[in-house]
Amino acid sequence: MKNLSEYSLTELKLIYSLLHAQVIEQPALMDSDLLHDLQSFLQAQATQDNVDVSTHAEWAAWLSN
């Protein structure tokens, strides 16, 4: 099994965005370890790119690029 760092950042952003968009319809995703780990990984990557992940607009813009 690969580590998250071995996957394309673009692919991880897409998967995260798709899962996150389903949280309302699938509330169990809120407790998903995978979604949490993926978010933490992506936030660490964004922080390395000087993105303030606590600012929704910056975080959303980074995810969409």
FITORMAR-452325 format. One record per residue (C-alpha): residue in one letter; y, z, x. Coordinates in steps of 0.001 Angstrom, whole numbers, padded with zeros to 6 digits, always signed. Each point is the difference from the previous one (the first is absolute). Example, Ala and Ser with C-alpha at 12.3 -4.5 7.8 and 13.67 -1.06 7.14 Angstrom:
2
a-004500+007800+012300s+003440-000660+001370
! end
This chain:
65
m+000000+000000+000000k+003471-000873+001263n+002869+002424+000401l+003144-000771-001992s+001750-000991+003230e-002450-002877+000425y+001104-001726-003218s+002968-002287-000429l+003123+001930-000976t+000773-002687-002570e-003420+000479-001592l+000369+003791-000074k+003451-000263-001597l-001388-002322-002679i-002936+002269-000792y+002222+003079-000100s+002500-001720-002293l-002741-001133-002368l-001596+003435-000149h+003322+001780-000385a+000957-002313-002868q-003114+001143-001864v+000695+003747+000219i+001450+000149-003532e-003040-001696-001526q-002467+001712+002334p+001283+003560+000563a-003086+000890+002053l+001564-002052+002791m+002486+002840+000498d-002878+002098+001353s-001516-002819+002056d-000513+000907+003636l-000019-003679+000885l+003376-000626-001630h+001439+003105+001684d-001356-001013+003415l+001275-003539-000426q+003453+001245-001016s+000134+002399+002956f-001031-002744+002401l+002572-002430-001377q+002749+002612+000035a-000739+000715+003659q+000229-003726+000741a+003259-000276-001934t+001439+002980+001851q-000791-001765+003283d+002058-002911-001360n+002920+002433-000567v-000430+000024-003780d+000998+003157-001854v-003062+000304-002216s+001692+002735-002037t+002442-002640-001250h-001777-001976-002707a+002020-003174+000549e-000775-000103+003735w-003680+000794-000564a-000314-002635-002744a+001802-002625+002092w-002270+000667+002967l-003106-000244-002195s+001120-003331-001424n+000588-001600+003422
! end
